[in-house]
Amino acid sequence: MNRPLHNHEENIGFSTSYMDLSKDPFSDFYTYSAGRWIEEHPVPPDKSRFGSFNQLEDKNDEILREIAEASSGKRSGVERMVNDMYASFMDTKTIENLRFKPIENLMNEADQIKDLQDLNSYIQKTGKIGINLLFDFGSGEDKKDSNIYSFYLGQGGLSLPDRDYYLDKKHTKILGEFKSHIERMFLLYGLSKSEVGLYSDAVVSIETYLAKASRSQVELRDEIKNYNRVNFKEIQSKFKNIDISGFYSSLGAPKVRFLVFGQPEFFDRIEKVTDSFSLDQIKRLLKWRILSGSASALHSEVDEENFNFFGRKLLDIKKQEPRWKRAISLIKSTIGEAIGELYVKRNFSPDAKKKAEELVGDIKEIFRDRLKNLTWMSEETKGEALRKFSMLNVKIGYPKKFRDYSSIKIDKKDLFGNVVRYAEFEVKRQAHRIGKSVDKTEWLMTPAEVNAYYNPSQNELVFPAGILQPPFFDATMDAAVNYGGIGGVIAHEITHGYDDQGRLYDGKGRLKEWWTPQDSKKFQRLARRVSKFYSSLEVLPGVKVNGDLTLGENIADLGAVAIAYDALRRYLSRHDEQNTKIDGFTQAQRFYIAWAQVWKENITDSGIKLQIMVDPHSPGKIRGSIPAITHPEFKRTFKDKSKLNELPMKHINLNMW
C-alpha cells in the first residue's frame, strides 16, 4: 500500500526507515539510502516530480496558505495585500464572468497595428507591463562593474521550453500538438476554424525563425560570450525596424552609454523579422503571446486548455495543482517578499538563524583550508582565490529590509489587473535603477523559498529561511545528518564561486581574469573529465546526462560532499562523545545517507527528458549517488555493510576542490 501523497503530519526529515537494506551500497547507493521512500511516494497526479524539495515546499505552502487566508482582526498593509492577492485568484466566479474581458484591449490594439511605428509602440506598451513579446529584458549588476546596474537584452520569444523543439525532428509530434493547442486556444477566443490555422502557422513559423538564431542551453552558460556591451548610438543606427533604443527609452530608464546584449546574433534576426514575415503574421504572433501568457489568469476553459498542453502533453502531469496552491505560487512570484515577511515571523526563530550561521562558518573554514592545500593550483592563482574567498558575503534567512509593494493597487476582484500592476511596478523598479549603485542588501529569492544560491556578481551566498528546515536542517538530529543535509547545500553554494562560471568572477563580483593561463588550462582539463564522466551516465534508455550543461552543478555537488565530510570530521574531533552509532550506522555512514536522502525523488519520463534538455542540474538519482560513491572515504565507510563477495577496487576521483 502507498502512503498518502500529501500527508503534512508525516515526518519529512532524515530517517533510516526510508532505506532499502536489501540493496548493496556499492551497487546502488541511491536506492539503498532511500529505496523504501521512493517506492512509497509515487509522483502525485499534479506533479512531474516529487522529492525532498517538494515535500518541504508543500509544508511551507500550507503555512503560507494559513497566512494568505487569515482575515480576522486588524490587518497590516502587508497582510491585506497578501490576503487580497490570494482572494483575487480564488474568486473564480468573477474570473468566469469576465471571460476574455481582461485582455480585450490588448488584443484589439494588436489588431489595429498598421505599420512599423504602431508595431514598435505596441512592443513598448506591452514591455511596460512585463510582457516579453520577442525578446527578454531586465536590469542587473553589470558583470564587468558590479557596483552599478546595467540593462540586459536576451533571446526569447519562444513558447516551448527549448529551441530544439522547433529544430530537432524527434520533437515533430510535440510541435504538431503545439499547433493544435494554438488553434484550440483561438477557437475558445472566438475565431472561426478557417482563421485559427493562419494563427498556428504564423506562431510556429516565426518562433522557428527565432529558434534558428537562439543559442543552445550549453552556449548560454558561457559567461563571456553572453556579455556584449553595445554603444547606444550604434543601437540607434542599427535597429530601425524593431526599435531597441526606443524600447529602452519607453521604460522610463535613464540615459546610458551602452546596453548589454546576451546574444547579438539573435537581435540581428529580430531586426529582420519584419522583412521575413508580413505584418498580419506578426500581429497573430503578438495576439498569441497575450492570450497564452494570460491563460492562467483567465476563465477555466482557457486555463484548462493551457494546462492540457504545457502540463499533460509536455510533462505528463495528470491534473492541475489545487487552486489554493496555484494562488500561493502567484503570490510567491509577485509580492513574494511580502508573504515572506509574514512567513519568517511565524516559522524562523533567531536560534535557527544562529545555528545556520555557525554551520556556514564551519563549512567556510574547511573550504579555506582545502583551497590552501590544493596541489594542482599555482601559488599565484591560489593567492587570488583566497583573496576572493575572504571577500565572500553570506545572507541567511531573510533580507534586512523587505521590499515595499505599497504603491501597487491590489484589488481582490481583479486578478488580471493585479498581475499587470505588479509587472508595471517591477519593470519600473528595474528600469529606474539602471546606472545607479547596486543595492547590496537585495535578495534574488524570497524568504519562504526552498532553495539557495551563489551570486557571482556580488560574491555572496544566500540561504532563505524556507530551506533551513528538515530534511535539510534539523536541530534535533545528530551532526552527521545536518552536515550531510544543509552542510552539503552550503558547501555546494560555496563551490559555485569556483565552478566553470563562478571562477570567472573576482572577489568584487567582476567578470575579470584572475587565473594564470597555466592554471586555467589545468582547470579546463579537470572540468572536461567531470563533463565526460557525467555524460556517460544513462538516466533512461538512450537518454544520458548532458555533462556540459550540468558541469557547474556537478562540480558544486562533488565539492559539497568533500567539504561537508571534512567539516563533519572536524566537528567530531571536537565532540568525540557524539561519534557514535545511531540505528546501526556510524556518523560517516549517516552523513552519506543524509546526502542521498536530500536528493530522493520520483520523476516522470517526460519530466526527466525535459530536465535533460534544459536544466543545468543532473537528475536526483545522479546527484544523490555520484558525489557520495566517488568520494575517497566512501568505500572504507561502507565496507561492513556490503553483501558483495568482492568490493569494487577502482576509485574515480572527480572532485576539483
Secondary structure, DSSP 4 states (H G I P E B T S, - for coil): -PPPTT-TTS--S--GGG--TTS-TTT-HHHHHHHHHHHH-PPPTT-SEEEHHHHHHHHHHHHHHHHHH--SS---HHHHHHHHHHHHHH-HHHHHHHTTGGGHHHHHHHHT--SHHHHHHHHHHHHHTT--SSEEEEEEEETTEEEEEEEEEEE---SSSSTHHHH-GGGHHHHHHHHHHHHHHHHHHT--HHHHHHHHHHHHHHHHHHHTTSPPTTGGG-TTTT-EEEEHHHHHHH-SSS-HHHHHHHTTPPP-SEEEES-HHHHHHHHTHHHHS-HHHHHHHHHHHHHHHHGGGS-HHHHHHHHIIIIIIHH---SPPPHHHHHHHHHHHSSHHHHHHHHHHHH--HHHHHHHHHHHHHHHHHHHHHHHT-SSS-HHHHHHHHHHHHT-EEEEES-SS----TTS---TT-HHHHHHHHHHHHHHHHHHTTTSBP-TT--SS-TT-S--EEETTTTEEEEEGGGSSTTT--TTS-HHHHHHTHHHHHHHHHHHTTSTTGGGB-TTS-B---S-HHHHHHHHHHHHHHHHHHHT-EEETTEE--TTTTHHHHHHHHHHHHHHHHHHHHHHHH-GGG---BTTB-HHHHHHHHHHHHT-EEE-HHHHHHHHHH-SSPPHHHHHHHHHHTSTTHHHHTGGG---SS-----------
